[in-house]
């Protein structure tokens, strides 16, 4: 775990990230705390090392009862569903060949603290309503292209 919920509150959701995405996860955690939500941030630096840990440890970090989960990956989203579960969300690149300044690409794909926080809120609402997992990957195509100094190009 990288950042636990404040004051030992019950964990409502979990944001998982690695590398540069950890800072984004922490910013989203701060936004969610401002909205009254207790969210844990987990640095999943190595899936292999995590999977090699005892089950008790893995369940302590990712409690099976906490199904509101978001993974943030500035690469392929493939494989994250094993940690987010069917009710979770994965924010990442599901395509290749986009070309633009990195800030524009990040905005386009949803690599903002606000978007990560909104995805977590959506996961929480699904769980509270008792609906079956309406989670899944956050598709790039669903977002309008940002106004960018250079156009996005596919190669």
C-alpha positions in Angstrom: 0.0 0.0 0.0 1.2 3.5 -0.7 -1.4 5.7 0.8 -4.0 4.4 3.3 -7.4 6.0 4.0 -7.3 8.7 6.7 -8.0 8.1 10.3 -8.4 4.3 9.8 -11.7 4.7 8.1 -13.2 1.7 6.3 -11.8 1.4 2.8 -14.5 2.3 0.2 -12.4 2.0 -2.9 -8.9 1.3 -4.2 -6.9 3.0 -6.9 -4.0 1.0 -8.3 -1.1 2.5 -10.3 2.6 2.0 -11.1 5.4 4.4 -11.9 4.4 7.9 -13.0 0.7 7.1 -12.6 1.1 6.9 -8.8 1.2 10.7 -8.5 -2.1 10.9 -10.5 -3.6 8.2 -8.2 -2.6 10.2 -5.1 -4.1 13.4 -6.6 -7.4 11.5 -7.2 -7.3 10.2 -3.7 -7.1 13.8 -2.4 -10.1 14.8 -4.6 -12.1 11.8 -3.3 -11.2 12.6 0.3 -12.6 16.1 -0.3 -15.8 14.5 -1.5 -16.0 12.4 1.7 -14.7 9.1 0.3 -12.1 6.9 1.9 -9.9 5.5 -0.9 -6.6 3.6 -0.6 -3.8 4.0 -3.2 -1.8 0.9 -4.0 1.5 1.0 -5.9 1.4 -2.2 -8.0 5.0 -2.0 -9.0 5.3 -5.7 -9.9 2.3 -8.0 -10.5 4.6 -11.0 -10.2 5.9 -10.0 -6.8 2.4 -9.2 -5.6 1.1 -12.5 -6.9 3.9 -14.4 -5.1 2.8 -13.0 -1.7 0.7 -15.1 0.7 -3.0 -14.9 0.1 -3.5 -13.2 3.5 -1.3 -10.3 2.5 -2.9 -10.0 -1.0 -6.3 -9.8 0.7 -5.1 -7.2 3.2 -3.9 -5.0 0.4 -6.8 -5.7 -2.0 -9.7 -6.8 0.3 -12.1 -9.0 -1.7 -15.0 -7.1 -0.2 -13.8 -3.8 -1.7 -15.0 -4.1 -5.3 -14.8 -0.4 -6.2 -11.4 -0.4 -7.9 -9.7 1.7 -10.5 -6.3 0.9 -12.2 -4.4 3.6 -14.0 -1.9 2.5 -16.6 -0.3 4.8 -19.1 0.2 1.8 -21.4 -1.9 -1.2 -22.3 -4.7 -2.0 -20.0 -4.4 -5.7 -20.7 -4.2 -7.7 -17.5 -5.4 -5.2 -15.0 -8.9 -6.8 -14.9 -7.4 -9.5 -12.7 -7.0 -6.9 -10.0 -9.9 -4.5 -10.7 -12.5 -7.3 -11.0 -15.6 -7.1 -13.1 -17.0 -4.1 -11.2 -13.7 -2.1 -11.5 -12.4 0.3 -14.2 -9.2 0.4 -16.0 -8.0 3.8 -17.4 -5.3 3.4 -20.0 -4.4 3.3 -23.7 -6.4 0.8 -25.6 -5.0 1.9 -29.0 -1.8 3.0 -30.5 -0.6 5.4 -33.1 -1.9 8.6 -31.4 0.5 11.6 -31.8 0.2 14.8 -30.0 1.8 16.6 -27.0 1.7 14.3 -24.0 -0.5 16.6 -22.0 -3.1 16.5 -24.8 -2.9 12.7 -25.0 -3.3 12.4 -21.3 -6.4 14.6 -21.3 -7.8 12.7 -24.2 -7.4 9.3 -22.5 -8.5 10.4 -19.1 -5.2 10.7 -17.2 -6.5 13.5 -15.0 -7.1 13.4 -11.3 -10.7 14.5 -11.9 -11.4 11.6 -14.3 -9.8 9.0 -12.1 -11.9 10.3 -9.2 -15.0 10.2 -11.3 -14.3 6.7 -12.4 -13.9 5.6 -8.8 -17.2 7.4 -7.9 -18.9 5.5 -10.7 -17.6 2.2 -9.4 -18.8 3.1 -5.9 -22.3 4.0 -7.2 -22.5 0.7 -9.1 -21.7 -1.2 -5.9 -24.1 0.9 -3.8 -26.9 0.2 -6.2 -26.2 -3.5 -6.1 -26.0 -3.6 -9.9 -23.9 -6.3 -11.5 -20.4 -5.1 -12.5 -20.9 -2.4 -15.0 -17.2 -1.7 -15.0 -14.7 -2.4 -17.6 -12.2 -0.5 -19.5 -12.5 3.2 -20.1 -12.6 3.5 -23.9 -10.6 6.1 -25.6 -13.2 6.6 -28.3 -15.8 7.7 -25.8 -13.9 10.9 -25.1 -14.0 14.0 -27.4 -10.6 15.0 -28.8 -9.1 17.9 -26.9 -8.3 21.1 -28.6 -4.6 20.7 -29.1 -1.9 22.9 -30.6 -1.0 20.0 -32.9 -3.7 17.6 -34.3 -3.8 14.0 -33.1 -2.6 11.7 -35.9 -2.8 8.0 -36.4 0.1 6.3 -38.1 
